């Protein structure tokens, strides 16, 4: 009995260690690249260890570019998106989970249907709507849709609200709470894990987003980090190691968030099975 | 109609009488309407009002950003529209042009090629990793985290991380090939290699996410099935093939459908990795070898302002995707095993 189990474990360790190495080696190589001088960065054969370690590469990025401005824009977009997603998804989900209203079921089927429509057919008209509203080259199109309840969050929160016993609602009603108050004061605080999951997923999507900024932003001082760093590359010929440093720095905030909230990341990925 | 002309005539002469009449009438119609419904329930209760109010963000999104955009995009696809002048109806011209556009066919082929390479590779590897992780190993959390770091990276980060490996001049891959005495490659600059390299990087980036989905599915597979297989003397591979794979086929199906849909619309990776400092017209090379439908749509629409033509590409992409999903759903009862 014990033998096959042990064999299984050894094989598993081998597979997973090998794959973890494949996952991490490129990051280590890039991190080392970011600390090299240009001659060493382009040296053939490859010199792994920077000599000397040029930590000033990281300072140069801040000194020579609008990196701080890109970072601020990314932060604004990400935070407004997270707030919007938390508020709108939970409110809509509460209504679908706990309230009775006309056409409730057909409306919910509609939410399901929305998930099936590939975004590709909506990109161009959405661009034209935002253009007509005068929002081109502003950050607004990057976060405003998150205030209108995206389906992923609605599903996540609806599941959470459905699992709360009915007695809470009745008690709130006796205390004279309106449905909104019941949602806001009683139900919302009970769903912290799901709110955390939603926060992290929205944070990750928005912090890393490239398509929407490419569509909507044209002046450099509006750029978010991913496209800001991308736009630097033309002007930085011969200093590419700075670009590696800049790119890796954009990973740090999300990496920190991730390290502290890994549990909710995993929960989000596994409970939904979709993004 | 008769009612109205009746009301109109005496209006000036007997205004009071008219008012009385109207009241009576409206009472009567109200009573009539009420009859078939249950008398105690109002159509819109207070709760109903709150409900509609609370879903209003979604309603706005649906009406403005989904229903309206769908209709508009369909209309654009039959129009010439450069965003400076109003859209002009040209019937099927855009679709006609599309059929005769070699770059469209090339990007359709590239999209299919990318999807066919990517989806099965990632699915199989993610399943193997999940099965390996599902063993109550020590350090499970660290292993899981290692696989998640590419998932949380933006494509801009991945561009420079992948460059450390696939840079044609000083990347580690060529360094390795040289050490093994083989020819160095041009990787992303090579027409034949660009899509396989992109797929490799995409698998590397996305596998951690898919692995977690599979891991959740595997945790529902009862342990006693493995024990029974042990007693029968099944090896590791046999157990994987005959216990794990069939019991997780429901999750696999979901993962296949979803990743096909996202891969078909892939844009960010190719835009970032084949482009040059964010110039959208520079992406898709070399020689359109990595031009995919979504990127072609972007170039036509946002770079050349052919919004009508781009909308036609969007609808063709949508229809192909719809057909593929339909086939996948139809095929599922051939291989998906659902527990009763």
Interface residues (C-beta under 8 A of the other chain):
Chain A: X1 X4 X5 X7 X8 X9 X11 X12 X13 X15 X16 X17 X19 X20 X22 X23 X24 X26 X27 X29 X30 X33 X41 X42 X43 X44 X45 X46 X88 X91 X92 X94 X95 X96 X99 X100 X101 X102 X104 X107 X110 X111 X114 X117 X118 X119 X120 X121 X122 X123 X124 X125 X126 X127 X128 X129 X131 X145 X147 X148 X149 X150 X154 X178 X179 X180 X183 X204 X207 X208 X209 X210 X211 X214 X215 X225 X226 X227 X229 X230 X231 X232 X233 X234 X235 X243 X244 X247 X248 X250 X251 X254 X255 X258 X259 X262 X265 X266 X269 X270 X271 X273 X274 X275
Chain B: X43 X44 X45 X47 X48 X49 X50 X51 X52 X53 X54 X55 X57 X58 X59 X60 X61 X62 X64 X65 X66 X68 X69 X70 X72 X73 X76 X83 X128 X129 X131 X132 X133 X135 X137 X141 X143 X144 X145 X146 X147 X148 X149 X150 X152 X153 X154 X155 X156 X157 X159 X160 X161 X162 X163 X164 X165 X169 X170 X171 X172 X175 X178 X179 X204 X207 X208 X209 X212 X213 X215 X216 X230 X235 X236 X251 X254 X255 X258 X261 X262 X264 X265 X267 X268 X271 X272 X275 X276 X277 X278 X279 X280 X294 X297 X298 X301 X302 X307 X310 X311 X314 X315 X317 X318 X321
